[in-house]
């Protein structure tokens, strides 16, 4: 059964209501906090699930121009941040640290000198 979000115009509280598609628009809704019928529906964000294939296609479109990234750490950082978000997975804190440093303008070589053990965890090939 779908959940609909509402806001009470009297007490300004938000609340959810479970309604079938047939009930929506026909069944009266009252505030769960003050029982007022003076309510309005809230429009919520919609999430769209992407397949791995569509996520890869999106990354390929966005990152087709890798040329020159070695000379522009800020652009490399932006690209890595966007790629990390597109992957839809939790990345280790080291990833964020490296991306933050790149976005601040630090070169990959400077990052490696400052933190030589970054990215050399147990599952690394080094």
FIZAFI-241122 format. One record per residue (C-alpha): x, z, y; chain. Coordinates in steps of 0.1 Angstrom, whole numbers, plus 5000, padded with zeros to 4 digits. Example, Ala and Ser with C-alpha at 12.3 -4.5 7.8 and 13.67 -1.06 7.14 Angstrom:
<atoms>
<atom><xx>5123</xx><zz>5078</zz><yy>4955</yy><chaine>A</chaine></atom>
<atom><xx>5137</xx><zz>5071</zz><yy>4989</yy><chaine>A</chaine></atom>
</atoms>
This chain:
<atoms>
<atom><xx>5000</xx><zz>5000</zz><yy>5000</yy><chaine>A</chaine></atom>
<atom><xx>5015</xx><zz>4990</zz><yy>5034</yy><chaine>A</chaine></atom>
<atom><xx>5025</xx><zz>5017</zz><yy>5059</yy><chaine>A</chaine></atom>
<atom><xx>5014</xx><zz>5012</zz><yy>5095</yy><chaine>A</chaine></atom>
<atom><xx>5030</xx><zz>5030</zz><yy>5124</yy><chaine>A</chaine></atom>
<atom><xx>5008</xx><zz>5043</zz><yy>5152</yy><chaine>A</chaine></atom>
<atom><xx>5012</xx><zz>5062</zz><yy>5185</yy><chaine>A</chaine></atom>
<atom><xx>4986</xx><zz>5085</zz><yy>5198</yy><chaine>A</chaine></atom>
<atom><xx>4976</xx><zz>5078</zz><yy>5234</yy><chaine>A</chaine></atom>
<atom><xx>4965</xx><zz>5115</zz><yy>5239</yy><chaine>A</chaine></atom>
<atom><xx>4994</xx><zz>5135</zz><yy>5225</yy><chaine>A</chaine></atom>
<atom><xx>5021</xx><zz>5107</zz><yy>5224</yy><chaine>A</chaine></atom>
<atom><xx>5030</xx><zz>5116</zz><yy>5188</yy><chaine>A</chaine></atom>
<atom><xx>5040</xx><zz>5089</zz><yy>5163</yy><chaine>A</chaine></atom>
<atom><xx>5025</xx><zz>5089</zz><yy>5128</yy><chaine>A</chaine></atom>
<atom><xx>5022</xx><zz>5066</zz><yy>5098</yy><chaine>A</chaine></atom>
<atom><xx>4990</xx><zz>5056</zz><yy>5080</yy><chaine>A</chaine></atom>
<atom><xx>4988</xx><zz>5040</zz><yy>5045</yy><chaine>A</chaine></atom>
<atom><xx>4961</xx><zz>5013</zz><yy>5045</yy><chaine>A</chaine></atom>
<atom><xx>4953</xx><zz>4984</zz><yy>5022</yy><chaine>A</chaine></atom>
<atom><xx>4953</xx><zz>4950</zz><yy>5037</yy><chaine>A</chaine></atom>
<atom><xx>4915</xx><zz>4951</zz><yy>5035</yy><chaine>A</chaine></atom>
<atom><xx>4913</xx><zz>4984</zz><yy>5053</yy><chaine>A</chaine></atom>
<atom><xx>4935</xx><zz>4974</zz><yy>5081</yy><chaine>A</chaine></atom>
<atom><xx>4914</xx><zz>4966</zz><yy>5112</yy><chaine>A</chaine></atom>
<atom><xx>4882</xx><zz>4979</zz><yy>5097</yy><chaine>A</chaine></atom>
<atom><xx>4889</xx><zz>5016</zz><yy>5088</yy><chaine>A</chaine></atom>
<atom><xx>4891</xx><zz>5039</zz><yy>5118</yy><chaine>A</chaine></atom>
<atom><xx>4925</xx><zz>5056</zz><yy>5124</yy><chaine>A</chaine></atom>
<atom><xx>4928</xx><zz>5090</zz><yy>5139</yy><chaine>A</chaine></atom>
<atom><xx>4960</xx><zz>5108</zz><yy>5151</yy><chaine>A</chaine></atom>
<atom><xx>4975</xx><zz>5129</zz><yy>5123</yy><chaine>A</chaine></atom>
<atom><xx>4985</xx><zz>5155</zz><yy>5150</yy><chaine>A</chaine></atom>
<atom><xx>4955</xx><zz>5160</zz><yy>5173</yy><chaine>A</chaine></atom>
<atom><xx>4928</xx><zz>5140</zz><yy>5154</yy><chaine>A</chaine></atom>
<atom><xx>4922</xx><zz>5117</zz><yy>5184</yy><chaine>A</chaine></atom>
<atom><xx>4909</xx><zz>5082</zz><yy>5178</yy><chaine>A</chaine></atom>
<atom><xx>4926</xx><zz>5070</zz><yy>5210</yy><chaine>A</chaine></atom>
<atom><xx>4956</xx><zz>5054</zz><yy>5191</yy><chaine>A</chaine></atom>
<atom><xx>4975</xx><zz>5022</zz><yy>5191</yy><chaine>A</chaine></atom>
<atom><xx>4996</xx><zz>5004</zz><yy>5165</yy><chaine>A</chaine></atom>
<atom><xx>5034</xx><zz>5004</zz><yy>5171</yy><chaine>A</chaine></atom>
<atom><xx>5053</xx><zz>4972</zz><yy>5163</yy><chaine>A</chaine></atom>
<atom><xx>5083</xx><zz>4980</zz><yy>5142</yy><chaine>A</chaine></atom>
<atom><xx>5114</xx><zz>4961</zz><yy>5134</yy><chaine>A</chaine></atom>
<atom><xx>5113</xx><zz>4937</zz><yy>5105</yy><chaine>A</chaine></atom>
<atom><xx>5142</xx><zz>4936</zz><yy>5081</yy><chaine>A</chaine></atom>
<atom><xx>5150</xx><zz>4904</zz><yy>5062</yy><chaine>A</chaine></atom>
<atom><xx>5170</xx><zz>4906</zz><yy>5030</yy><chaine>A</chaine></atom>
<atom><xx>5196</xx><zz>4879</zz><yy>5026</yy><chaine>A</chaine></atom>
<atom><xx>5210</xx><zz>4866</zz><yy>4994</yy><chaine>A</chaine></atom>
<atom><xx>5247</xx><zz>4866</zz><yy>4988</yy><chaine>A</chaine></atom>
<atom><xx>5246</xx><zz>4828</zz><yy>4991</yy><chaine>A</chaine></atom>
<atom><xx>5228</xx><zz>4828</zz><yy>5025</yy><chaine>A</chaine></atom>
<atom><xx>5252</xx><zz>4856</zz><yy>5038</yy><chaine>A</chaine></atom>
<atom><xx>5282</xx><zz>4834</zz><yy>5027</yy><chaine>A</chaine></atom>
<atom><xx>5267</xx><zz>4804</zz><yy>5044</yy><chaine>A</chaine></atom>
<atom><xx>5262</xx><zz>4823</zz><yy>5076</yy><chaine>A</chaine></atom>
<atom><xx>5298</xx><zz>4836</zz><yy>5076</yy><chaine>A</chaine></atom>
<atom><xx>5311</xx><zz>4801</zz><yy>5070</yy><chaine>A</chaine></atom>
<atom><xx>5291</xx><zz>4787</zz><yy>5100</yy><chaine>A</chaine></atom>
<atom><xx>5302</xx><zz>4816</zz><yy>5122</yy><chaine>A</chaine></atom>
<atom><xx>5338</xx><zz>4816</zz><yy>5112</yy><chaine>A</chaine></atom>
<atom><xx>5346</xx><zz>4779</zz><yy>5108</yy><chaine>A</chaine></atom>
<atom><xx>5372</xx><zz>4781</zz><yy>5136</yy><chaine>A</chaine></atom>
<atom><xx>5399</xx><zz>4804</zz><yy>5123</yy><chaine>A</chaine></atom>
<atom><xx>5426</xx><zz>4785</zz><yy>5141</yy><chaine>A</chaine></atom>
<atom><xx>5445</xx><zz>4806</zz><yy>5167</yy><chaine>A</chaine></atom>
<atom><xx>5433</xx><zz>4840</zz><yy>5155</yy><chaine>A</chaine></atom>
<atom><xx>5468</xx><zz>4851</zz><yy>5149</yy><chaine>A</chaine></atom>
<atom><xx>5475</xx><zz>4848</zz><yy>5186</yy><chaine>A</chaine></atom>
<atom><xx>5443</xx><zz>4865</zz><yy>5197</yy><chaine>A</chaine></atom>
<atom><xx>5439</xx><zz>4900</zz><yy>5181</yy><chaine>A</chaine></atom>
<atom><xx>5407</xx><zz>4907</zz><yy>5200</yy><chaine>A</chaine></atom>
<atom><xx>5390</xx><zz>4875</zz><yy>5186</yy><chaine>A</chaine></atom>
<atom><xx>5403</xx><zz>4885</zz><yy>5152</yy><chaine>A</chaine></atom>
<atom><xx>5388</xx><zz>4920</zz><yy>5155</yy><chaine>A</chaine></atom>
<atom><xx>5354</xx><zz>4905</zz><yy>5166</yy><chaine>A</chaine></atom>
<atom><xx>5355</xx><zz>4881</zz><yy>5137</yy><chaine>A</chaine></atom>
<atom><xx>5363</xx><zz>4909</zz><yy>5112</yy><chaine>A</chaine></atom>
<atom><xx>5336</xx><zz>4932</zz><yy>5126</yy><chaine>A</chaine></atom>
<atom><xx>5310</xx><zz>4905</zz><yy>5123</yy><chaine>A</chaine></atom>
<atom><xx>5322</xx><zz>4896</zz><yy>5088</yy><chaine>A</chaine></atom>
<atom><xx>5320</xx><zz>4933</zz><yy>5078</yy><chaine>A</chaine></atom>
<atom><xx>5284</xx><zz>4935</zz><yy>5090</yy><chaine>A</chaine></atom>
<atom><xx>5275</xx><zz>4903</zz><yy>5072</yy><chaine>A</chaine></atom>
<atom><xx>5288</xx><zz>4917</zz><yy>5039</yy><chaine>A</chaine></atom>
<atom><xx>5262</xx><zz>4944</zz><yy>5041</yy><chaine>A</chaine></atom>
<atom><xx>5284</xx><zz>4969</zz><yy>5022</yy><chaine>A</chaine></atom>
<atom><xx>5299</xx><zz>5002</zz><yy>5033</yy><chaine>A</chaine></atom>
<atom><xx>5335</xx><zz>4996</zz><yy>5042</yy><chaine>A</chaine></atom>
<atom><xx>5362</xx><zz>5022</zz><yy>5042</yy><chaine>A</chaine></atom>
<atom><xx>5370</xx><zz>5040</zz><yy>5075</yy><chaine>A</chaine></atom>
<atom><xx>5404</xx><zz>5022</zz><yy>5075</yy><chaine>A</chaine></atom>
<atom><xx>5385</xx><zz>4989</zz><yy>5081</yy><chaine>A</chaine></atom>
<atom><xx>5370</xx><zz>5003</zz><yy>5112</yy><chaine>A</chaine></atom>
<atom><xx>5403</xx><zz>5017</zz><yy>5124</yy><chaine>A</chaine></atom>
<atom><xx>5420</xx><zz>4983</zz><yy>5120</yy><chaine>A</chaine></atom>
<atom><xx>5392</xx><zz>4964</zz><yy>5137</yy><chaine>A</chaine></atom>
<atom><xx>5391</xx><zz>4989</zz><yy>5166</yy><chaine>A</chaine></atom>
<atom><xx>5428</xx><zz>4984</zz><yy>5171</yy><chaine>A</chaine></atom>
<atom><xx>5425</xx><zz>4947</zz><yy>5170</yy><chaine>A</chaine></atom>
<atom><xx>5396</xx><zz>4947</zz><yy>5194</yy><chaine>A</chaine></atom>
<atom><xx>5417</xx><zz>4968</zz><yy>5218</yy><chaine>A</chaine></atom>
<atom><xx>5444</xx><zz>4940</zz><yy>5217</yy><chaine>A</chaine></atom>
<atom><xx>5469</xx><zz>4955</zz><yy>5193</yy><chaine>A</chaine></atom>
<atom><xx>5485</xx><zz>4928</zz><yy>5171</yy><chaine>A</chaine></atom>
<atom><xx>5484</xx><zz>4930</zz><yy>5133</yy><chaine>A</chaine></atom>
<atom><xx>5522</xx><zz>4936</zz><yy>5133</yy><chaine>A</chaine></atom>
<atom><xx>5518</xx><zz>4965</zz><yy>5157</yy><chaine>A</chaine></atom>
<atom><xx>5490</xx><zz>4980</zz><yy>5136</yy><chaine>A</chaine></atom>
<atom><xx>5512</xx><zz>4977</zz><yy>5105</yy><chaine>A</chaine></atom>
<atom><xx>5541</xx><zz>4994</zz><yy>5122</yy><chaine>A</chaine></atom>
<atom><xx>5520</xx><zz>5022</zz><yy>5135</yy><chaine>A</chaine></atom>
<atom><xx>5502</xx><zz>5029</zz><yy>5102</yy><chaine>A</chaine></atom>
<atom><xx>5522</xx><zz>5013</zz><yy>5074</yy><chaine>A</chaine></atom>
<atom><xx>5502</xx><zz>5029</zz><yy>5046</yy><chaine>A</chaine></atom>
<atom><xx>5468</xx><zz>5015</zz><yy>5059</yy><chaine>A</chaine></atom>
<atom><xx>5452</xx><zz>4995</zz><yy>5032</yy><chaine>A</chaine></atom>
<atom><xx>5476</xx><zz>5005</zz><yy>5004</yy><chaine>A</chaine></atom>
<atom><xx>5453</xx><zz>5026</zz><yy>4984</yy><chaine>A</chaine></atom>
<atom><xx>5453</xx><zz>5030</zz><yy>4947</yy><chaine>A</chaine></atom>
<atom><xx>5434</xx><zz>4998</zz><yy>4940</yy><chaine>A</chaine></atom>
<atom><xx>5459</xx><zz>4977</zz><yy>4961</yy><chaine>A</chaine></atom>
<atom><xx>5482</xx><zz>4952</zz><yy>4945</yy><chaine>A</chaine></atom>
<atom><xx>5512</xx><zz>4965</zz><yy>4964</yy><chaine>A</chaine></atom>
</atoms>
